[in-house]
Amino acid sequence: MGATGFYVTVRTADRAHPALALGPYDSHRAARLEVDRVRQFVTTQSRAAGWWLYETARVTAQPGRELPVGTLNALLACGQTAA
């Protein structure tokens, strides 16, 4: 089994699956503590973002593959990585 990480996710009305916005983090708690920061950032970018769903998700990479990088990591300076 590959590495496991936790992410802040964002699901818009147009997306069937949530986007991995920020992460990976080592724990669910660490990701959960960032949900409000992601919500605040995204709602300043789009008026519709106040209606979107902000949650956390656990992702396990396939063996031999790395965990994906959150789409907002560079913008929000996410420095934590999953083990």
PDB file of N, CA, C and O in Angstrom:
ATOM      1  N   MET A   1       0.843  -1.178   0.000  1.00  0.00           N
ATOM      2  CA  MET A   1       0.000   0.000   0.000  1.00  0.00           C
ATOM      3  C   MET A   1       0.885   1.238   0.000  1.00  0.00           C
ATOM      4  O   MET A   1       1.944   1.247   0.628  1.00  0.00           O
ATOM      5  N   GLY A   2       0.457   2.278  -0.699  1.00  0.00           N
ATOM      6  CA  GLY A   2       1.230   3.502  -0.811  1.00  0.00           C
ATOM      7  C   GLY A   2       1.019   4.438   0.363  1.00  0.00           C
ATOM      8  O   GLY A   2       0.321   4.112   1.324  1.00  0.00           O
ATOM      9  N   ALA A   3       1.632   5.603   0.267  1.00  0.00           N
ATOM     10  CA  ALA A   3       1.522   6.629   1.308  1.00  0.00           C
ATOM     11  C   ALA A   3       0.085   7.127   1.417  1.00  0.00           C
ATOM     12  O   ALA A   3      -0.670   7.108   0.444  1.00  0.00           O
ATOM     13  N   THR A   4      -0.275   7.569   2.611  1.00  0.00           N
ATOM     14  CA  THR A   4      -1.608   8.118   2.855  1.00  0.00           C
ATOM     15  C   THR A   4      -1.473   9.559   3.312  1.00  0.00           C
ATOM     16  O   THR A   4      -0.602   9.882   4.120  1.00  0.00           O
ATOM     17  N   GLY A   5      -2.335  10.426   2.797  1.00  0.00           N
ATOM     18  CA  GLY A   5      -2.349  11.825   3.194  1.00  0.00           C
ATOM     19  C   GLY A   5      -3.773  12.324   3.312  1.00  0.00           C
ATOM     20  O   GLY A   5      -4.709  11.705   2.807  1.00  0.00           O
ATOM     21  N   PHE A   6      -3.924  13.443   3.980  1.00  0.00           N
ATOM     22  CA  PHE A   6      -5.235  14.056   4.188  1.00  0.00           C
ATOM     23  C   PHE A   6      -5.251  15.424   3.522  1.00  0.00           C
ATOM     24  O   PHE A   6      -4.255  16.147   3.536  1.00  0.00           O
ATOM     25  N   TYR A   7      -6.388  15.770   2.942  1.00  0.00           N
ATOM     26  CA  TYR A   7      -6.520  16.983   2.142  1.00  0.00           C
ATOM     27  C   TYR A   7      -7.757  17.773   2.543  1.00  0.00           C
ATOM     28  O   TYR A   7      -8.731  17.218   3.052  1.00  0.00           O
ATOM     29  N   VAL A   8      -7.699  19.083   2.303  1.00  0.00           N
ATOM     30  CA  VAL A   8      -8.899  19.913   2.301  1.00  0.00           C
ATOM     31  C   VAL A   8      -9.445  19.808   0.884  1.00  0.00           C
ATOM     32  O   VAL A   8      -8.708  19.993  -0.084  1.00  0.00           O
ATOM     33  N   THR A   9     -10.730  19.514   0.762  1.00  0.00           N
ATOM     34  CA  THR A   9     -11.340  19.368  -0.556  1.00  0.00           C
ATOM     35  C   THR A   9     -12.411  20.429  -0.774  1.00  0.00           C
ATOM     36  O   THR A   9     -12.998  20.955   0.172  1.00  0.00           O
ATOM     37  N   VAL A  10     -12.649  20.729  -2.054  1.00  0.00           N
ATOM     38  CA  VAL A  10     -13.693  21.676  -2.447  1.00  0.00           C
ATOM     39  C   VAL A  10     -14.514  21.024  -3.542  1.00  0.00           C
ATOM     40  O   VAL A  10     -13.978  20.538  -4.537  1.00  0.00           O
ATOM     41  N   ARG A  11     -15.833  21.022  -3.340  1.00  0.00           N
ATOM     42  CA  ARG A  11     -16.735  20.487  -4.363  1.00  0.00           C
ATOM     43  C   ARG A  11     -17.665  21.608  -4.806  1.00  0.00           C
ATOM     44  O   ARG A  11     -18.391  22.186  -3.997  1.00  0.00           O
ATOM     45  N   THR A  12     -17.633  21.904  -6.089  1.00  0.00           N
ATOM     46  CA  THR A  12     -18.510  22.931  -6.650  1.00  0.00           C
ATOM     47  C   THR A  12     -19.797  22.281  -7.139  1.00  0.00           C
ATOM     48  O   THR A  12     -19.916  21.056  -7.169  1.00  0.00           O
ATOM     49  N   ALA A  13     -20.744  23.105  -7.515  1.00  0.00           N
ATOM     50  CA  ALA A  13     -22.002  22.586  -8.050  1.00  0.00           C
ATOM     51  C   ALA A  13     -21.787  21.882  -9.385  1.00  0.00           C
ATOM     52  O   ALA A  13     -22.596  21.042  -9.779  1.00  0.00           O
ATOM     53  N   ASP A  14     -20.704  22.217 -10.086  1.00  0.00           N
ATOM     54  CA  ASP A  14     -20.434  21.649 -11.407  1.00  0.00           C
ATOM     55  C   ASP A  14     -19.577  20.392 -11.376  1.00  0.00           C
ATOM     56  O   ASP A  14     -19.412  19.733 -12.403  1.00  0.00           O
ATOM     57  N   ARG A  15     -19.027  20.048 -10.210  1.00  0.00           N
ATOM     58  CA  ARG A  15     -18.100  18.918 -10.129  1.00  0.00           C
ATOM     59  C   ARG A  15     -18.750  17.731  -9.427  1.00  0.00           C
ATOM     60  O   ARG A  15     -19.373  17.883  -8.377  1.00  0.00           O
ATOM     61  N   ALA A  16     -18.600  16.562 -10.013  1.00  0.00           N
ATOM     62  CA  ALA A  16     -19.102  15.345  -9.377  1.00  0.00           C
ATOM     63  C   ALA A  16     -18.170  14.896  -8.256  1.00  0.00           C
ATOM     64  O   ALA A  16     -18.610  14.278  -7.286  1.00  0.00           O
ATOM     65  N   HIS A  17     -16.881  15.207  -8.393  1.00  0.00           N
ATOM     66  CA  HIS A  17     -15.888  14.802  -7.400  1.00  0.00           C
ATOM     67  C   HIS A  17     -15.191  16.044  -6.853  1.00  0.00           C
ATOM     68  O   HIS A  17     -15.000  17.021  -7.576  1.00  0.00           O
ATOM     69  N   PRO A  18     -14.813  16.005  -5.584  1.00  0.00           N
ATOM     70  CA  PRO A  18     -14.151  17.173  -5.005  1.00  0.00           C
ATOM     71  C   PRO A  18     -12.722  17.342  -5.507  1.00  0.00           C
ATOM     72  O   PRO A  18     -12.050  16.368  -5.847  1.00  0.00           O
ATOM     73  N   ALA A  19     -12.271  18.588  -5.549  1.00  0.00           N
ATOM     74  CA  ALA A  19     -10.883  18.897  -5.893  1.00  0.00           C
ATOM     75  C   ALA A  19     -10.043  18.824  -4.624  1.00  0.00           C
ATOM     76  O   ALA A  19     -10.488  19.240  -3.554  1.00  0.00           O
ATOM     77  N   LEU A  20      -8.836  18.298  -4.745  1.00  0.00           N
ATOM     78  CA  LEU A  20      -7.896  18.274  -3.622  1.00  0.00           C
ATOM     79  C   LEU A  20      -7.245  19.652  -3.564  1.00  0.00           C
ATOM     80  O   LEU A  20      -6.301  19.931  -4.303  1.00  0.00           O
ATOM     81  N   ALA A  21      -7.749  20.504  -2.688  1.00  0.00           N
ATOM     82  CA  ALA A  21      -7.333  21.900  -2.672  1.00  0.00           C
ATOM     83  C   ALA A  21      -6.032  22.139  -1.917  1.00  0.00           C
ATOM     84  O   ALA A  21      -5.184  22.904  -2.377  1.00  0.00           O
ATOM     85  N   LEU A  22      -5.863  21.498  -0.765  1.00  0.00           N
ATOM     86  CA  LEU A  22      -4.694  21.774   0.065  1.00  0.00           C
ATOM     87  C   LEU A  22      -4.250  20.491   0.748  1.00  0.00           C
ATOM     88  O   LEU A  22      -5.064  19.781   1.340  1.00  0.00           O
ATOM     89  N   GLY A  23      -2.975  20.198   0.666  1.00  0.00           N
ATOM     90  CA  GLY A  23      -2.440  19.003   1.297  1.00  0.00           C
ATOM     91  C   GLY A  23      -1.356  18.390   0.435  1.00  0.00           C
ATOM     92  O   GLY A  23      -0.984  18.976  -0.582  1.00  0.00           O
ATOM     93  N   PRO A  24      -0.848  17.255   0.798  1.00  0.00           N
ATOM     94  CA  PRO A  24      -1.322  16.359   1.851  1.00  0.00           C
ATOM     95  C   PRO A  24      -0.815  16.757   3.240  1.00  0.00           C
ATOM     96  O   PRO A  24       0.247  17.361   3.391  1.00  0.00           O
ATOM     97  N   TYR A  25      -1.608  16.398   4.238  1.00  0.00           N
ATOM     98  CA  TYR A  25      -1.256  16.568   5.646  1.00  0.00           C
ATOM     99  C   TYR A  25      -1.089  15.195   6.277  1.00  0.00           C
ATOM    100  O   TYR A  25      -1.592  14.193   5.769  1.00  0.00           O
ATOM    101  N   ASP A  26      -0.378  15.170   7.385  1.00  0.00           N
ATOM    102  CA  ASP A  26      -0.104  13.907   8.076  1.00  0.00           C
ATOM    103  C   ASP A  26      -1.311  13.354   8.823  1.00  0.00           C
ATOM    104  O   ASP A  26      -1.384  12.153   9.079  1.00  0.00           O
ATOM    105  N   SER A  27      -2.261  14.223   9.175  1.00  0.00           N
ATOM    106  CA  SER A  27      -3.406  13.764   9.962  1.00  0.00           C
ATOM    107  C   SER A  27      -4.689  14.441   9.487  1.00  0.00           C
ATOM    108  O   SER A  27      -4.669  15.501   8.862  1.00  0.00           O
ATOM    109  N   HIS A  28      -5.796  13.791   9.806  1.00  0.00           N
ATOM    110  CA  HIS A  28      -7.103  14.361   9.492  1.00  0.00           C
ATOM    111  C   HIS A  28      -7.284  15.683  10.231  1.00  0.00           C
ATOM    112  O   HIS A  28      -7.810  16.645   9.671  1.00  0.00           O
ATOM    113  N   ARG A  29      -6.852  15.727  11.477  1.00  0.00           N
ATOM    114  CA  ARG A  29      -6.993  16.942  12.279  1.00  0.00           C
ATOM    115  C   ARG A  29      -6.257  18.120  11.637  1.00  0.00           C
ATOM    116  O   ARG A  29      -6.791  19.228  11.581  1.00  0.00           O
ATOM    117  N   ALA A  30      -5.043  17.886  11.157  1.00  0.00           N
ATOM    118  CA  ALA A  30      -4.266  18.961  10.529  1.00  0.00           C
ATOM    119  C   ALA A  30      -4.987  19.498   9.296  1.00  0.00           C
ATOM    120  O   ALA A  30      -5.018  20.709   9.079  1.00  0.00           O
ATOM    121  N   ALA A  31      -5.564  18.616   8.491  1.00  0.00           N
ATOM    122  CA  ALA A  31      -6.313  19.058   7.310  1.00  0.00           C
ATOM    123  C   ALA A  31      -7.577  19.805   7.725  1.00  0.00           C
ATOM    124  O   ALA A  31      -7.914  20.837   7.146  1.00  0.00           O
ATOM    125  N   ARG A  32      -8.270  19.280   8.727  1.00  0.00           N
ATOM    126  CA  ARG A  32      -9.515  19.908   9.188  1.00  0.00           C
ATOM    127  C   ARG A  32      -9.280  21.336   9.682  1.00  0.00           C
ATOM    128  O   ARG A  32     -10.130  22.207   9.497  1.00  0.00           O
ATOM    129  N   LEU A  33      -8.135  21.571  10.304  1.00  0.00           N
ATOM    130  CA  LEU A  33      -7.816  22.904  10.807  1.00  0.00           C
ATOM    131  C   LEU A  33      -7.599  23.922   9.685  1.00  0.00           C
ATOM    132  O   LEU A  33      -7.601  25.126   9.940  1.00  0.00           O
ATOM    133  N   GLU A  34      -7.413  23.458   8.457  1.00  0.00           N
ATOM    134  CA  GLU A  34      -7.182  24.345   7.311  1.00  0.00           C
ATOM    135  C   GLU A  34      -8.438  24.610   6.478  1.00  0.00           C
ATOM    136  O   GLU A  34      -8.394  25.410   5.543  1.00  0.00           O
ATOM    137  N   VAL A  35      -9.544  23.958   6.798  1.00  0.00           N
ATOM    138  CA  VAL A  35     -10.762  24.104   5.992  1.00  0.00           C
ATOM    139  C   VAL A  35     -11.215  25.561   5.930  1.00  0.00           C
ATOM    140  O   VAL A  35     -11.536  26.051   4.847  1.00  0.00           O
ATOM    141  N   ASP A  36     -11.248  26.259   7.049  1.00  0.00           N
ATOM    142  CA  ASP A  36     -11.704  27.654   7.043  1.00  0.00           C
ATOM    143  C   ASP A  36     -10.777  28.555   6.235  1.00  0.00           C
ATOM    144  O   ASP A  36     -11.240  29.475   5.561  1.00  0.00           O
ATOM    145  N   ARG A  37      -9.480  28.298   6.297  1.00  0.00           N
ATOM    146  CA  ARG A  37      -8.530  29.108   5.520  1.00  0.00           C
ATOM    147  C   ARG A  37      -8.774  28.929   4.024  1.00  0.00           C
ATOM    148  O   ARG A  37      -8.744  29.900   3.268  1.00  0.00           O
ATOM    149  N   VAL A  38      -9.015  27.690   3.597  1.00  0.00           N
ATOM    150  CA  VAL A  38      -9.316  27.441   2.183  1.00  0.00           C
ATOM    151  C   VAL A  38     -10.633  28.106   1.808  1.00  0.00           C
ATOM    152  O   VAL A  38     -10.722  28.752   0.764  1.00  0.00           O
ATOM    153  N   ARG A  39     -11.657  27.957   2.645  1.00  0.00           N
ATOM    154  CA  ARG A  39     -12.962  28.566   2.363  1.00  0.00           C
ATOM    155  C   ARG A  39     -12.827  30.083   2.215  1.00  0.00           C
ATOM    156  O   ARG A  39     -13.375  30.664   1.279  1.00  0.00           O
ATOM    157  N   GLN A  40     -12.107  30.722   3.126  1.00  0.00           N
ATOM    158  CA  GLN A  40     -11.934  32.174   3.058  1.00  0.00           C
ATOM    159  C   GLN A  40     -11.212  32.589   1.782  1.00  0.00           C
ATOM    160  O   GLN A  40     -11.608  33.557   1.133  1.00  0.00           O
ATOM    161  N   PHE A  41     -10.161  31.870   1.418  1.00  0.00           N
ATOM    162  CA  PHE A  41      -9.419  32.206   0.204  1.00  0.00           C
ATOM    163  C   PHE A  41     -10.289  32.037  -1.036  1.00  0.00           C
ATOM    164  O   PHE A  41     -10.343  32.929  -1.883  1.00  0.00           O
ATOM    165  N   VAL A  42     -10.968  30.901  -1.147  1.00  0.00           N
ATOM    166  CA  VAL A  42     -11.750  30.602  -2.349  1.00  0.00           C
ATOM    167  C   VAL A  42     -12.931  31.559  -2.486  1.00  0.00           C
ATOM    168  O   VAL A  42     -13.258  31.972  -3.598  1.00  0.00           O
ATOM    169  N   THR A  43     -13.572  31.915  -1.383  1.00  0.00           N
ATOM    170  CA  THR A  43     -14.723  32.821  -1.483  1.00  0.00           C
ATOM    171  C   THR A  43     -14.312  34.233  -1.891  1.00  0.00           C
ATOM    172  O   THR A  43     -15.144  34.991  -2.389  1.00  0.00           O
ATOM    173  N   THR A  44     -13.053  34.600  -1.692  1.00  0.00           N
ATOM    174  CA  THR A  44     -12.600  35.904  -2.200  1.00  0.00           C
ATOM    175  C   THR A  44     -12.367  35.863  -3.705  1.00  0.00           C
ATOM    176  O   THR A  44     -12.294  36.907  -4.351  1.00  0.00           O
ATOM    177  N   GLN A  45     -12.252  34.664  -4.264  1.00  0.00           N
ATOM    178  CA  GLN A  45     -12.002  34.505  -5.698  1.00  0.00           C
ATOM    179  C   GLN A  45     -13.282  34.340  -6.517  1.00  0.00           C
ATOM    180  O   GLN A  45     -13.300  34.653  -7.708  1.00  0.00           O
ATOM    181  N   SER A  46     -14.352  33.850  -5.888  1.00  0.00           N
ATOM    182  CA  SER A  46     -15.596  33.578  -6.608  1.00  0.00           C
ATOM    183  C   SER A  46     -16.796  33.818  -5.700  1.00  0.00           C
ATOM    184  O   SER A  46     -16.837  33.328  -4.571  1.00  0.00           O
ATOM    185  N   ARG A  47     -17.765  34.568  -6.193  1.00  0.00           N
ATOM    186  CA  ARG A  47     -18.970  34.825  -5.397  1.00  0.00           C
ATOM    187  C   ARG A  47     -19.764  33.553  -5.144  1.00  0.00           C
ATOM    188  O   ARG A  47     -20.403  33.424  -4.100  1.00  0.00           O
ATOM    189  N   ALA A  48     -19.735  32.618  -6.075  1.00  0.00           N
ATOM    190  CA  ALA A  48     -20.489  31.369  -5.927  1.00  0.00           C
ATOM    191  C   ALA A  48     -19.865  30.430  -4.900  1.00  0.00           C
ATOM    192  O   ALA A  48     -20.522  29.492  -4.449  1.00  0.00           O
ATOM    193  N   ALA A  49     -18.617  30.664  -4.525  1.00  0.00           N
ATOM    194  CA  ALA A  49     -17.885  29.745  -3.654  1.00  0.00           C
ATOM    195  C   ALA A  49     -18.495  29.609  -2.263  1.00  0.00           C
ATOM    196  O   ALA A  49     -18.224  28.630  -1.568  1.00  0.00           O
ATOM    197  N   GLY A  50     -19.293  30.548  -1.855  1.00  0.00           N
ATOM    198  CA  GLY A  50     -19.953  30.442  -0.564  1.00  0.00           C
ATOM    199  C   GLY A  50     -20.930  29.285  -0.488  1.00  0.00           C
ATOM    200  O   GLY A  50     -21.282  28.833   0.602  1.00  0.00           O
ATOM    201  N   TRP A  51     -21.368  28.805  -1.639  1.00  0.00           N
ATOM    202  CA  TRP A  51     -22.318  27.691  -1.699  1.00  0.00           C
ATOM    203  C   TRP A  51     -21.634  26.344  -1.872  1.00  0.00           C
ATOM    204  O   TRP A  51     -22.296  25.309  -1.805  1.00  0.00           O
ATOM    205  N   TRP A  52     -20.342  26.335  -2.089  1.00  0.00           N
ATOM    206  CA  TRP A  52     -19.618  25.095  -2.341  1.00  0.00           C
ATOM    207  C   TRP A  52     -19.376  24.335  -1.048  1.00  0.00           C
ATOM    208  O   TRP A  52     -19.493  24.895   0.042  1.00  0.00           O
ATOM    209  N   LEU A  53     -19.040  23.067  -1.172  1.00  0.00           N
ATOM    210  CA  LEU A  53     -18.825  22.191  -0.027  1.00  0.00           C
ATOM    211  C   LEU A  53     -17.328  22.077   0.265  1.00  0.00           C
ATOM    212  O   LEU A  53     -16.538  21.744  -0.619  1.00  0.00           O
ATOM    213  N   TYR A  54     -16.950  22.357   1.506  1.00  0.00           N
ATOM    214  CA  TYR A  54     -15.552  22.302   1.950  1.00  0.00           C
ATOM    215  C   TYR A  54     -15.439  21.206   2.999  1.00  0.00           C
ATOM    216  O   TYR A  54     -16.089  21.264   4.044  1.00  0.00           O
ATOM    217  N   GLU A  55     -14.612  20.210   2.714  1.00  0.00           N
ATOM    218  CA  GLU A  55     -14.473  19.057   3.603  1.00  0.00           C
ATOM    219  C   GLU A  55     -13.020  18.607   3.633  1.00  0.00           C
ATOM    220  O   GLU A  55     -12.123  19.304   3.158  1.00  0.00           O
ATOM    221  N   THR A  56     -12.812  17.429   4.200  1.00  0.00           N
ATOM    222  CA  THR A  56     -11.500  16.791   4.162  1.00  0.00           C
ATOM    223  C   THR A  56     -11.654  15.409   3.541  1.00  0.00           C
ATOM    224  O   THR A  56     -12.743  14.835   3.518  1.00  0.00           O
ATOM    225  N   ALA A  57     -10.543  14.893   3.042  1.00  0.00           N
ATOM    226  CA  ALA A  57     -10.551  13.553   2.452  1.00  0.00           C
ATOM    227  C   ALA A  57      -9.218  12.873   2.714  1.00  0.00           C
ATOM    228  O   ALA A  57      -8.173  13.517   2.817  1.00  0.00           O
ATOM    229  N   ARG A  58      -9.286  11.568   2.817  1.00  0.00           N
ATOM    230  CA  ARG A  58      -8.083  10.744   2.950  1.00  0.00           C
ATOM    231  C   ARG A  58      -7.786  10.133   1.589  1.00  0.00           C
ATOM    232  O   ARG A  58      -8.676   9.589   0.936  1.00  0.00           O
ATOM    233  N   VAL A  59      -6.532  10.226   1.168  1.00  0.00           N
ATOM    234  CA  VAL A  59      -6.116   9.678  -0.122  1.00  0.00           C
ATOM    235  C   VAL A  59      -4.933   8.746   0.114  1.00  0.00           C
ATOM    236  O   VAL A  59      -3.995   9.086   0.834  1.00  0.00           O
ATOM    237  N   THR A  60      -4.990   7.578  -0.497  1.00  0.00           N
ATOM    238  CA  THR A  60      -3.876   6.635  -0.445  1.00  0.00           C
ATOM    239  C   THR A  60      -3.311   6.493  -1.851  1.00  0.00           C
ATOM    240  O   THR A  60      -4.030   6.153  -2.791  1.00  0.00           O
ATOM    241  N   ALA A  61      -2.022   6.756  -1.982  1.00  0.00           N
ATOM    242  CA  ALA A  61      -1.364   6.646  -3.288  1.00  0.00           C
ATOM    243  C   ALA A  61      -1.204   5.179  -3.663  1.00  0.00           C
ATOM    244  O   ALA A  61      -1.090   4.314  -2.794  1.00  0.00           O
ATOM    245  N   GLN A  62      -1.199   4.915  -4.936  1.00  0.00           N
ATOM    246  CA  GLN A  62      -0.928   3.565  -5.404  1.00  0.00           C
ATOM    247  C   GLN A  62       0.538   3.248  -5.136  1.00  0.00           C
ATOM    248  O   GLN A  62       1.372   4.154  -5.133  1.00  0.00           O
ATOM    249  N   PRO A  63       0.863   1.982  -4.912  1.00  0.00           N
ATOM    250  CA  PRO A  63       2.255   1.615  -4.641  1.00  0.00           C
ATOM    251  C   PRO A  63       3.195   2.163  -5.720  1.00  0.00           C
ATOM    252  O   PRO A  63       2.927   2.049  -6.916  1.00  0.00           O
ATOM    253  N   GLY A  64       4.292   2.753  -5.269  1.00  0.00           N
ATOM    254  CA  GLY A  64       5.274   3.304  -6.193  1.00  0.00           C
ATOM    255  C   GLY A  64       4.943   4.690  -6.720  1.00  0.00           C
ATOM    256  O   GLY A  64       5.706   5.245  -7.511  1.00  0.00           O
ATOM    257  N   ARG A  65       3.823   5.258  -6.300  1.00  0.00           N
ATOM    258  CA  ARG A  65       3.428   6.594  -6.765  1.00  0.00           C
ATOM    259  C   ARG A  65       3.372   7.545  -5.586  1.00  0.00           C
ATOM    260  O   ARG A  65       3.131   7.134  -4.451  1.00  0.00           O
ATOM    261  N   GLU A  66       3.597   8.819  -5.867  1.00  0.00           N
ATOM    262  CA  GLU A  66       3.539   9.840  -4.827  1.00  0.00           C
ATOM    263  C   GLU A  66       2.118  10.364  -4.670  1.00  0.00           C
ATOM    264  O   GLU A  66       1.297  10.253  -5.581  1.00  0.00           O
ATOM    265  N   LEU A  67       1.843  10.933  -3.511  1.00  0.00           N
ATOM    266  CA  LEU A  67       0.556  11.586  -3.291  1.00  0.00           C
ATOM    267  C   LEU A  67       0.480  12.842  -4.149  1.00  0.00           C
ATOM    268  O   LEU A  67       1.501  13.493  -4.371  1.00  0.00           O
ATOM    269  N   PRO A  68      -0.710  13.196  -4.637  1.00  0.00           N
ATOM    270  CA  PRO A  68      -0.839  14.427  -5.411  1.00  0.00           C
ATOM    271  C   PRO A  68      -0.640  15.654  -4.527  1.00  0.00           C
ATOM    272  O   PRO A  68      -0.782  15.590  -3.306  1.00  0.00           O
ATOM    273  N   VAL A  69      -0.314  16.754  -5.162  1.00  0.00           N
ATOM    274  CA  VAL A  69      -0.141  18.035  -4.478  1.00  0.00           C
ATOM    275  C   VAL A  69      -1.461  18.786  -4.565  1.00  0.00           C
ATOM    276  O   VAL A  69      -2.099  18.789  -5.618  1.00  0.00           O
ATOM    277  N   GLY A  70      -1.882  19.422  -3.473  1.00  0.00           N
ATOM    278  CA  GLY A  70      -3.104  20.215  -3.489  1.00  0.00           C
ATOM    279  C   GLY A  70      -3.008  21.363  -4.483  1.00  0.00           C
ATOM    280  O   GLY A  70      -1.946  21.967  -4.635  1.00  0.00           O
ATOM    281  N   THR A  71      -4.102  21.665  -5.154  1.00  0.00           N
ATOM    282  CA  THR A  71      -4.086  22.690  -6.197  1.00  0.00           C
ATOM    283  C   THR A  71      -3.807  24.091  -5.657  1.00  0.00           C
ATOM    284  O   THR A  71      -3.363  24.958  -6.409  1.00  0.00           O
ATOM    285  N   LEU A  72      -4.057  24.328  -4.380  1.00  0.00           N
ATOM    286  CA  LEU A  72      -3.803  25.649  -3.796  1.00  0.00           C
ATOM    287  C   LEU A  72      -2.536  25.696  -2.948  1.00  0.00           C
ATOM    288  O   LEU A  72      -2.268  26.713  -2.309  1.00  0.00           O
ATOM    289  N   ASN A  73      -1.754  24.625  -2.928  1.00  0.00           N
ATOM    290  CA  ASN A  73      -0.564  24.583  -2.074  1.00  0.00           C
ATOM    291  C   ASN A  73       0.368  25.771  -2.304  1.00  0.00           C
ATOM    292  O   ASN A  73       0.799  26.408  -1.343  1.00  0.00           O
ATOM    293  N   ALA A  74       0.681  26.074  -3.545  1.00  0.00           N
ATOM    294  CA  ALA A  74       1.620  27.164  -3.825  1.00  0.00           C
ATOM    295  C   ALA A  74       1.037  28.511  -3.408  1.00  0.00           C
ATOM    296  O   ALA A  74       1.762  29.366  -2.899  1.00  0.00           O
ATOM    297  N   LEU A  75      -0.253  28.707  -3.616  1.00  0.00           N
ATOM    298  CA  LEU A  75      -0.883  29.984  -3.277  1.00  0.00           C
ATOM    299  C   LEU A  75      -1.036  30.180  -1.773  1.00  0.00           C
ATOM    300  O   LEU A  75      -0.958  31.304  -1.277  1.00  0.00           O
ATOM    301  N   LEU A  76      -1.254  29.091  -1.053  1.00  0.00           N
ATOM    302  CA  LEU A  76      -1.466  29.186   0.391  1.00  0.00           C
ATOM    303  C   LEU A  76      -0.270  28.688   1.193  1.00  0.00           C
ATOM    304  O   LEU A  76      -0.364  28.519   2.409  1.00  0.00           O
ATOM    305  N   ALA A  77       0.845  28.455   0.524  1.00  0.00           N
ATOM    306  CA  ALA A  77       2.100  28.063   1.173  1.00  0.00           C
ATOM    307  C   ALA A  77       1.921  26.882   2.116  1.00  0.00           C
ATOM    308  O   ALA A  77       2.255  26.958   3.298  1.00  0.00           O
ATOM    309  N   CYS A  78       1.396  25.802   1.582  1.00  0.00           N
ATOM    310  CA  CYS A  78       1.234  24.578   2.364  1.00  0.00           C
ATOM    311  C   CYS A  78       2.590  23.900   2.456  1.00  0.00           C
ATOM    312  O   CYS A  78       3.138  23.465   1.443  1.00  0.00           O
ATOM    313  N   GLY A  79       3.131  23.809   3.656  1.00  0.00           N
ATOM    314  CA  GLY A  79       4.454  23.243   3.813  1.00  0.00           C
ATOM    315  C   GLY A  79       4.480  21.850   4.387  1.00  0.00           C
ATOM    316  O   GLY A  79       5.553  21.254   4.479  1.00  0.00           O
ATOM    317  N   GLN A  80       3.342  21.303   4.778  1.00  0.00           N
ATOM    318  CA  GLN A  80       3.330  19.985   5.392  1.00  0.00           C
ATOM    319  C   GLN A  80       3.170  18.912   4.334  1.00  0.00           C
ATOM    320  O   GLN A  80       2.489  19.108   3.328  1.00  0.00           O
ATOM    321  N   THR A  81       3.800  17.785   4.572  1.00  0.00           N
ATOM    322  CA  THR A  81       3.649  16.646   3.677  1.00  0.00           C
ATOM    323  C   THR A  81       3.343  15.407   4.491  1.00  0.00           C
ATOM    324  O   THR A  81       3.722  15.306   5.658  1.00  0.00           O
ATOM    325  N   ALA A  82       2.668  14.483   3.878  1.00  0.00           N
ATOM    326  CA  ALA A  82       2.337  13.228   4.551  1.00  0.00           C
ATOM    327  C   ALA A  82       3.550  12.315   4.541  1.00  0.00           C
ATOM    328  O   ALA A  82       4.392  12.387   3.646  1.00  0.00           O
ATOM    329  N   ALA A  83       3.625  11.469   5.534  1.00  0.00           N
ATOM    330  CA  ALA A  83       4.744  10.518   5.628  1.00  0.00           C
ATOM    331  C   ALA A  83       4.513   9.335   4.723  1.00  0.00           C
ATOM    332  O   ALA A  83       5.345   8.429   4.665  1.00  0.00           O
TER     333      ALA A  83
END
